[in-house]
Amino acid sequence: MSRIAEPEKMNHIRKATMEALIDHGYGGMSIESISKKAGVSAGYLYRHYKSKEELVQVLVDSEMDEIIDSFISDIDSSGSLYEAGYKTIHKLFMKANQEPLLAKFSAAVVMDIKIPSKDKADNFKSILELADKCIQLGLKTGEINSQISALEVLVVSFTIPFRYLSISLEINSSKKFTPEEVKRVAVMCLNALK
């Protein structure tokens, strides 16, 4: 029986952590608030995680790896920057239709740079290299301004889609994103890079 309860408790902790990060930001959450929301004792949490930082880091690293790997795949398989952006935004929005909590968590992770990450410096380096790949593709296809910087690509590609998603779900928690919205947001991003 305890084997069944353990994974269930861990799922409650995972969900409570995501909700706390979404609702209060990294700075506003605590082990006590997470344990209360998850229905477990703070001691139980501390048996599995040394700190709030470690608990959040486990979830964040997994989510960031997935976002970056997906974006790399989309860039490598696309003939244009618009196509790469469309694919990435489409995955993000369709994931939000299926798992709104996870999508809101992804948006919160992307937007809050104070969240600890196992290899934060390496992640930023990887993301800037990814932005450089976007620039090369966009220059090759003539879709972007030749003066655009990797930082500007990073800001546009991570801010517009994730902010659009989080605001949309804040306004309407049962919102279902459409392919038409994906197109509009992809065009918005591309226009910001011209």
N, C-alpha and C positions, 0 to 999 in steps of 0.2 A: 504494500500500500504506500509506503513512503517513497518508493521509486516513482509512482504516479504523481504524488504531490510535489516532488522536487521540480520537475520540468514545468508544472503548472505555476508554481511560485516564481520560477525564473521568468516565465512569460509575463506574469503580472508585474514583476520588477521592470522588465524591458518596456512594457507599455507605460507604466507609471513614470519611468525615466523620460521617455519620449514626450509624454504629456506635460511633464514638469518643464522640460526644456522649451517646448512650444509656448506654454502659458507664461513662464516666468523668466526665460532666458537662463543662460548658464549661471550668471552671478546670483540669480534669485532662487535657485533651487538648492536643496540640501538633502543629505541622507535621511534625515528625519521626515521631511515632507514626502520623499519618494517612498520610504518604508510605510508610512501611514497610508498613502494612496494605493500602494501595492497590497496592503493588508498583511504585512510581515513586520517583524520587529527590526529595529535598527541593528541589533546584534546579529540577526540572520544575514542582513546585507553585508555587514563587516566580516562575516565568515567567508564570504565569496569575493569581496572587493575591499581593498585597503582604504579606499577613499572615494569621494564623489568623483574626483578626477579620473580614477581608474574605471569606474562604472561607466561614465560618459564616454571615455576614450574607446572602450571596447565597441560600443555602438557606433560612434562617430567614424572610427577607422574603417569599419566594415562598410558603412554607407558611402564614405568618400571614395574608397577603392572602387566600389561599384559604379559610382557616377563617373569617375575618371576613366575607368576601363571602357565604359559604354561610349563615352565621348571620343576616345581614341579610335575605337572600332568604327564609329560613325564617320570620323574624318577620313580614316584610311579607305573606307569603302565608298566615298562620295566623289562625284565629279565636280561639285561646286560647293561653295561655302553655304549657300542657301540649303542645299540638299543635306549637308551635314547637320546644320542647325535644325532643320525640319525633323530629321530622324531623332535627334536628341530630345527636342522639345516634345515630340510625339510620344516617345517612351515615358518621359516625365509625366505628361498630362494623362496618358492612358493608365499609368501606374496610380495616379491620383484618383482616377475613376474607380479603381479596384481597391486601393488601400489608402484612403485619405489621410489617416494618421501617419503612415510612413512617409507619404509625400510632404505633409506639413513638417515632419521631422527633418526630412532632407533639406527643405527650404530653410528651416531654422539653423541647421548645421552650416549650410553654405553662407548664410547671412551673418552669423555670429563668429567673428574671427578670434574671439577670446576663448573659444572652446578648445580644450587640450586635444592634441593629436600625437600619436606615437612618434611620428616623423614629420612634424609640422614644417620644418625648413625644407625637407625633401619633397613634401607635398606641394609647397608653393613653387619650388623649382620645377617639378613635374608639370604643374598647371601652367606655368609660364612657358615651358617647352611646348606644351599643347597649344597654347595661344600662338606661339611662333609657327606651328604647323598650320593653324587657321590662317595666319597672315600669308604664308606661302601659297596656300590654296586660293585665298581671296585675290592675291596679286596675279596669280596665274590666270584666273578667270575674269579679272578686271572688276570684281565685285566690291573691292574696298579701296579706301584712300591709301596711297603709298606711304603716307606719313604716320599711319596708325601704329601705336606701340602695343607690345604684348600685354602690358598692364591695362591699356584701354580695352583690348579684346577680352581680357579676363573680367573686367568690371561689367562690360556689356553682356557677355555670355552667361555670367553667373547671376547678375542682378535682375535683368528684365524678366527672364522666364520664371525664376524662383519667386520673385516679388509678385508677379502676376498671379502665380499659383496660390501663394499664401493669402493675398488680399481677396482673391476670388472665393477661396474656401472660408475666409473669415466672414465675408458678406453672406455666403450661402453654403452652409456646411454639407449639404447634399448635392452640390454642384456636380454636373457631369460635363467634362471638357469635350469639345468637338474638334474634328480635323480642321474645320474652318478657323477656329481659334488658334490652332497650332500654326497654320499658315500666317495668320495676322501677327502672331508673336515672332515668328521667324523673320518676317519682313521687317518688323519693328527693330529687331536686333541688327539685321543687315543694313538698314537705313542709318542706324547709329554709327556704323563703321565706315560710312561713305565719306 
